[in-house]
């Protein structure tokens, strides 16, 4: 890896560093921004560490918009400026009971999680790297600063952060660090569900997610116990060549790196072990596994405090992923009306990942079927066909003029008209639809 001789922060970060130094304080860029800059990745944000105390830092920025937050822990929000510090005792495996300010940069770096995050940079002084983070960066290794067991015991979320960095950066994990995170994985049960969700979503969106989940499945099953039964659940069927867990990992790797899609891929077959059965010839069957997968996914997504919209999106993808091939035009119209354009194409992505993880002889035919479904969907969208009740040439007011009252009867008439239009039995024309609605009104009247 070629590391840049010079890191070029944005002007606002340069100004922040300059203001601290003009006031006589020591200041360095630190952590993730240094790591990412060394990797040639644009840093999401810029962190500065300084020997200025929080109040002194605020004074340096008194003429600039600056929100004093986190003073208890020595952080002032202006970029992200933190006083050199050492952490006190961790009693909840997440937060230090107290923070003590220190006067040395090395002491500040020594409390950080991984060597690649424990580097500091100064435009004039160059790189400060007391734990050989640059070497680990070049060798693409994740290694804890100091004793891995201590680092993970201090803050158990670092276990998932380690897996996330491995997945996103494509780095291997140092054996001692890997051993410690596996042995201490139960500490994750004390971490808030929201923080677990955030780390897992980033982990799932990485470029080697499947490898990380495969190598550290015991850690993943600790926070997602709904998935554990998939490992070793064989699929004695000609349509599959992996057990359910390995199939899931292959499917996940084959879908785009979009969080909701990756979550849907992770859960799409999780119900299979619970419904597995055999026919007399020894062939395995997984009848109605979508329903069980949906149940387990909802349980997990609720526990992890996913938003209602995210939960609905993921669950809809799971429930629809088993659409039979080929998908007819009539069925595509119904799916478009039910899911909408964006979600339907996400479903195609999930289905593509699913077939990529099945027996190889199926791939060509089913991949072609998905391509044809996408092309037909594009055609339907260009034609602006009637797909939902909103697209019908008649509405509730039109039916009321026929004498059909609002309520269940009106709803059933509108749904029936839409079905006939989708099936091509009726043209989406007002006169045609009103004539059919009148017939249905008379039919209802005759029953009364």
N, C-alpha and C positions, 0 to 999 in steps of 0.2 A: 504494500500500500504506500503510495506516495503522499506524504503529509505536507501540507502547505508550510512554507517558511514563515508566513505571516498570516495571521487571522485578521480579517477585516470586519469588525462589528459595524452595525448600523450607526448613523450619526447620533441618535438619541442615547445609545449605550456609550459611545465615546464621550459624549458630553457628561453623562453621569459619572464616569470614571474620572474625567478631568476635574469636575467640581470637587470630588472628594480629595483628590491629590492637591488641588490648589489650596485646600483648607489644611493641608499638612498631614493627611491620613494616607495609609497604605491601602491600596485597592487592587483587586484582581478579578478578571472574568473567571468563572468557575463552573464545574459540573457539566451538565448536558450540552450547553452551548459550545464548550471547548471540544467535547467529544464529537459532536455532530460536525463542527467546522473542520476538525481533523479528518473526518470521514468524507468531507466534501458534500455534506448534507446541509441544507439551510436550517439553522436552528429555529425552533418555534418561538423561543424566548431567550432573553439574555439575563444571566444571573451574575451578580457582583458580590464578592465577599470583601470585607474591610475590617480594619481594627478600630474604626469609629463606632462608638456606642450608638444605640438607636436615636437618642436625643441629639447627639452630635450630627448624625446623618440627616435628621430632619432639618437641622439648622443650615446644612449645606444646600438644602433644596427649598428654603423658605420662600424664595421668589418664583418657585415653580409649582404647578399643580402636583400635590403629593398627598396620598392618603396614608395616614399612619395606621397600619394594621399589624397585628401580630407582635406588638411591642414586647409582650411577655416572652416571646421566643427570639427576639432580636431581629425582626424583619421589618423593613420599611418598604412600602410599595412605591418605587420610582425606578422603572425597570423592575428588578427584584434584588434588593440590596440587603444583605444579611451580615451581621457582625460575626467576626471570628468567634467560634464557640465550641464548647465540649458539652456533650449531653450528660445529664444525670442518670439516675437509675430508671430503667424501664420496668414498670410493674404490670402493664396490661399488654405487653408484647406489641405495642403500637406507638405510644407516645412517652417521651421522657418526663419524669416527675418534675424535673427542673432543668433549666439551662444555665450554664455558667459561661460567661464571656471569657475568651482567652486572648492573648496578645500575639500568638504565632499562627501563621497560615498552615504550617504542617499539622498542628494539633487540630485545626478545623478540618483539614482534609482527612485526617485519620478516623473521623467518626462517620465518614460517608460509606455508602453500601458497596460499590464495586470499584475496582481500580480504574476502569475507564471513565468513571464519574468523579474520580478523586484527583483530577488534574486542574491546574490553574494556569492562566495565561495573562501576560502583561505585554503590551506593545514594545516596551523598552527592555524588559528583563527576560522576555521569552517564556518558555514553558517551565512550570514548577510541577515536578512529577515524582514525589517521594516514594510512590508505591509501584512504579514501573507500569503505569497504565498505558503508556504509549506502546510499549512492547506487546502488551495484551491486545491493544487495538490493532497493531500490525498483524498479530497472529490470530486475530478474530476469536479471542478467548474471553469469557466472562469469569471473573475471579473476585471473590470477596476481599475487601480490605481487612487484613488481619485474620482473626479466627472466624470462619464461616458460621459455626454454631452460635457464636456470640452475636454476630451481625443479624442472623435470622431470629434469634431469641429476643433481641432488642425490638425488632419491628418485623413481625411475621409477614406483613404484606410484601416485604422484599423477596419472599419466596416466589410469589407470582410475578413480581417485577423482573426477577431474573429470567423466568420463563418467557415473559413478554419481550425483553431485550433480545433473547436468543431467537425468538420467532421473527421479530421485526428486522433485526440486524443480520440474521443468518449466522450468529456466533455460536460456537460450541461452549459448553459449560465445563469449567475446570473440575476434575474428578472430586477433589475435596469439597468444593462448593456444591456439587451435585449430590454427594453423599449426605451432606448436612441438610440440604433442603428436603430431601426425601425423608430423612429420619425425623425432621421437625415439622412435617406437613400438617400434623394435627393442630398446631398452633393457629392455623388459618381459620379454624372454627370460631376463634374469638374475634375475628375481623368483621367489620360491618359488611352487610350484604351489598351495600352500594359500592364500596371500594372494591370488593371482589368482582362485581359486575364490570366496573370500569377497566380493571386490569385484564379480565378475561376477554372483553370486547376488543381491546388493543392486541392481545395475544392472538386471538382468532383471525385478526386482519393481517397477520404477518406473512412473510414469504415462505417460511419453512414451518408453518403451523403444524402440518401433519407429522413431521419428524419430532417436534417438541412434544406433541400430545402422545405420540407413540412411546418415546423414551421416558416420559414422566407421567404416565397414565395414573400411577398411584396418587400423585399430587392432584391431578384433575379430578379423579374419582372422590377425593376427600371433600372437595367443594361442590362437585356435581355427582352425588351418589346415584342419581337416576341413570347414569351412563354405565355404571360398573358391570352390569350383567351382560352388556354387549360383547365384552372381551371374552373370547372363547366360545361364543354362541355360534356354532357352525351352521352353514346353510347348505344342507344336502339337497341341492336342486341344480339342474343344468344351467340355470340362469345366473348363478353366482360362483365366484372363484375365491372369495374371501369370507372369513367370519364377519359377523355384523360390525364389530369394532373396526376391523381393517377396511371393510367396505366403506364405512363412514369416513375414515381418514382420507381415503382416496377420493371420495365424493367431495369432501370439504376442500381438498387441494385443487379440485378441478373447477370450482366456482369462483367468480370474481371476489377480490378482497374487500367486500362490503360487509360490515358487521351483521346486519339482519340476515343477509344471505348465508353467511358463515354459521350463524346460530341456527338457522333453519336446517342447513346441511348437517350440523352436529346432532340435531334431535330428530331428523326425519325418519329414522328407523329404530329409535330407542325403545319402542314398544314391542319389537319383534321377539325378544326373549320371553316375554310374558305370555305371548299367544302362540308360541311354537307348537306345532303338532306334526304327526307323521301319518302318511297314508300306508296302506298295507305293503306297498313295494319299497318302503323306506325313504320315500321322498318327503322332504320337510315342507311344511306349509306355514304361512304366517297370516292367516285370515284376519282381516280388519285390524292390521297392525297400525294403520294410520290413526285410528281412533285411540288406541292405547298410547301411541307416540304423542298425540295431541294432549292427552291427559297428563302425561309425565312432563311434557314441555311447559304446560300451563303452571304446573306445580312449581317447577324450577324458576320460571320467569317471574312468577308472583313473589317467590322468596327473595329473588335478587332485585326486586323493586324496579322492574322494567316499566316504562311508561305504557299506558293503555294502547297507544298507537303502535309502538314497537311490538307489543305482545300480539296484537291483532294481526299485524303484518307477518310475523314469524309463524304464528299458528295457522294462518290462511295458507301460507306456502307449504307447511307440513301436511295439512289436510288435503291439498290438491296435487301433491307431487306424484301421486300414483295414476294420473290420467292415462287411459289406455291409448296405444298407438294403432293406426294413425288417428290424429285428431281431426274430426270432420268440420266442415264449415259451420254447420249448425251448432256444434259444440263450441267452436271458437267464438261464435257470436255470443253465446251464453256466458262463456268465461270472460269475454271482454266486458259484457254488461255487469257481471258480478264483481270482477276484480279491477277493471280499469286498465288502461294502457300500460302504465309503469309497472304495476304489480304483475301483470300477465307476462311481461318480458322477464321480470325477475323469476317467475315460475319456470319459464323456459330455461333460464340459467341453472336453476336448481335441478331440473329434470336432466339437463345436459351433464351436470356433475354426477348425478345418480347413475346414468347409463355408462359414463366413463369408468365407473367402479364396478360394473357388472362383468359377466363373462364376455371375453373379447369378441365372440362370434356375433353378439347382438349389436355391437357398436355401430357398424356401418349403416345398417337398416334404420336403427332408432335415431341415430344422429341425423340422417337424411330426413326423417319424419319431423324432427324438431326444426330443421332448416325450412322445410316446406310450411310448417305451421307459422313460423315467423314471417315468411313471405306472404302467406295468405292473410295474416293479421294486418300487415302493412297495407295490403290491398283493401281490406275492409275499412281500415281507418281513412284511407284516401277516398273511399266511396261514401263515407259518412252515413253508413247504414244505421237503421234503427236498432239500438242495442239495449236501451233501458226504457223505463216508463216515461222518463223525461223526453225521450225521442219520439214517442207516439204522436201521431197527428191529431189525437183527441186527448182531452184531459178531464178532470173531475167536473168542471163546469159544464162541459159538453154533455156528459152523462146525466147531470142533474136536470138539464133541459129536456132530456128524454123521460124524466121521471124516476131515475135511479137515485135513491137517497145515499148520502154519504155514509160510510161505514163498511162493514165486512163485504156486503154484496157488491158495492162499487169497486172495492179493492180486488175482489175475485174476478169481476168483469175486465178490469184493466189488465190484470195479470194474464187472463185468458187471451185477450187481444194481442198482448205482447208475444205470448207463446206462438200464436198463429202467424204473426209477422215474422218471427225468428225462423219458424219452420217453412216460410215461403208460401203458406196457405192463403195469406191475405196481403194485399198491397198496403203500404203505410200511407193511405190516403184517407182524408177525413170522411168522405161520403161512404167509402167502403167500410170503414171501421164503425161508423154510426149505424149502418145497416145491420152489421153483425151484433152490435151492442143492443139494438132494438130487439133482435131475436132472443137474446139472452134475457132482456128485461121481461119479455112475454113469457119466457120459460120459467123465470122466477115467480112471476105473477100467477102462473098456472098451478104452482105448487102450494100457494097460500090458500 
